[in-house]
Amino acid sequence: MTASPPALGPVPDPREAPRAFLEHLYRVAVDRALPLSTLGAHLPKPPKGRTLVLGAGKAGGSMVQALEALWPADAPLSGLVVTRYDHIPPRPEGVPQRIEIVEAAHPVPDAAGQQAAERILALAQGLTADDLVLCLISGGGSSLLVLPADGLTLADKQRINKQLLESGAGIGEMNCVRKHLSRIKGGRLAAACAPARVVTLTISDVPGDDPAVIASGPTVPDATTCADALAILDRYGIDVPAPVRARLESGELETPKPGDAVFEGHETHLIATPQQSLEAAAQAARDAGIAVHILSDEIEGESREVGKVHAALARGAAHRGQPFARPCVILSGGETTVTIRPRQPGQAKGRGGRAGEFCMGLAGALMSQPEVWALAADTDGIDGVEDNAGAFVTPDTLARATAAGRKLSDHLDRNDAYGYFDAIGDLFVTGPTNTNVNDFRALLVL
């Protein structure tokens, strides 16, 4: 097995091939976050006792394979990691399997995820102070590692999760609720591993890179409270069974907090972050002779509205050279949200995710601005629950969509980015990338 992923090749000329150039920037960003490139620098030495590997996330398969390749061949290694369906990459030649990988549903959990969580919690029992637990955590773990609190059923968790996803709640809010309605999240997995030492290796997919938010922080302290979770549920009008609400009100479902002795001696390492991927993409653009401006890796908000703001920046650069002189690339990351609009009677259900919704807002606000191209895509290769990573926006997006009989406002009204960009051949399809550092947005202004 090679020590690093294969080279991506030369940077396409942005003036001659703007779409290929933007895709290259995305590929560079994803490549920077692949576990094989980053995990080795953070591995501890094998312990005196056992090494148990536990974990969850959309990058779980690639993280496991990187660990199996890098861990000493003569050091025992076993465990269980859950990832999303169809997210186990082909096994590299010459790397024997030592860790079991199972698959489950994302973003709405299923019985396979619950079974995996139960098995992981069971594996954590009976460890000693001589043992080491390596926890491989990445985005998506909140849904994949589902273990409802007492009084909740899997159906309850599925309903609550779906309502949170459609409410427009931020990722921090969603994961605060998830932690307090779980028997494994919010530091509880670490508590179950005591007295073993726990080293968490995580790929960040959240604004601010807070390990307590990534996959709802199963191995790290949780500073949020039951009261916080209740306030979020009330804010978005989401019901929980009365006995569970009473347990939240009494604080019975509280999570382990910072300073708890259960976390003593534990370590957490961020092996890949959104900012690192944006920096890698920025360097690739500079290599092509284009100035780069990274807005932030922590942008949140309603996707279509964030798209309008990005359009304003691009139009300002194109018209007046402000706030950025052209030619330039504008990059951003983070995690925007989509609030699902009510459907009118007889109206077809929309399809799409955050990236596509951003692109609809962007295209509408750009108003066919010449010399501006854009790509927005999720770095895990999946926009929402669809088979595309995101979409392209070009100077003639609106004209081509009109010619195809597509009206932007209709697609915005029913959150149907997939249908809009599919009709004009502008969906960006990658398949699972085996990592996840969340939203990637690149605007090219020539």
C-alpha positions, 0 to 999 in steps of 0.5 A: 500500500502506498504511503499517500493517495495518488497525485491529482495531476496538473491544475487545469487552466481556469480560463480555458476550462473553468468547470474542470478547474473548480472540480480540481479544487474540490478534488484537492480539498477532498484529497487533503482530508483522506485518512491515509494522508493524515492519520499516521502522525497522530497514532499512539504507541501500542499499549501493554494490554489490548488495542480496541478500535471503535468508531462511527462515521462516513469516513469510517471505512477509510479510517479503518483501512488506514489504521490497519495499514499503519499499525504495527503488524505484530501489535494486536488490533481488533474492534468494530466501526460503523459507516454509511451504506456503500461507504466501505472503499475497496480494500488496498492490496496487501492490507489484511483486515483486522477490524470489522466494518458494518454499515447502517443508514444516514441521515435517518438512523435504522435498526442496523445502526442501533445494532452496531451501537449496542455491539460497540457499547458491549465491546467497551465493557471489561477493559483494563487500565493497560488497554487502549481504545482507539476511537475513529470518529467522523461526520455522520456518526450521530445517525450511524451510532444510534442507541435511544435513551430509555423510554425512546424507541428507534421509531421515536429517534427516527422521527425526531432526527427527521424533524430536526433535519427539516427544521433548519436547526444548526448542527450544534443544536441537532447534536445537543438534542441527539446527545441527551437522547442517547445512551452512547453519545455525549461522552457516554462511550468514553465512560463505558471504556473506563478504566482504559485509555481512550484516544480519539482520532476525528475528522471534523465536519462541523463549524469550529471543529469542536470534537463535542459536536462531531458525531455528537461527541461519543468520547468527549465531555459535553458542555451542553445541558438537558435544559439546552436540549429542551429549549431546542426541541421547543424552539422547533416544535419537536415533541418527545414522549412525556416520560422522556421530557420529564427526564430531561426536565429533571436532568436525569439524562445529563451527559458527562461534563468537562472535568469529569474524572472519566476523561482523565488521560484521554486524548483527542486529535483532529486528523483533518479539518475543513480549514486544512482542505480549503487551504489545500484548494487555495494553494492549488488555485495559486499554482494556477496564477489565481488570487484566492480569498477564503471567506471562512470554514465556519459559514452557517445559515439558510443555504439559499441565503448564503448563496445570495451573499456569495453572489453579491461578493462575486458580482462586486468583484466582477463589476468594481473589483471590490471587495476582491480584484479579479481574476480570483477564487472565493472559497468557503466551507461550514455547514449551511441548513435547508428549511423544507417548505410545505408542499402545495396540494398535488406538488411533486416532492423536491429532491436535493441537499444543502449544496444544491440549495446554495447553488439555486440561491447563488444562480438567482442572485448572480442573474447570469453574471458573465465570467463567474463560475461556481461549484458547491458540493459536500466533501463526502460526495453526498448532497443530502440523501441524493447521488450527487455531491453538489452542482455547478453554476455557470454564466448561462445557468438560468438561460439553459434552465429556462430553455429546458422548461425549468423555473427557478422559483418553482424549484426553490418553492419545493426545495428541488435543486436536484431536478433543476440542475439535473435538467441542464446537466449540471449535477456534480457526481463523485460517489462516496469520497471516503472522508467528510469535512463538510461543505465546499464552495468555490466561485471563480471570477474572471 
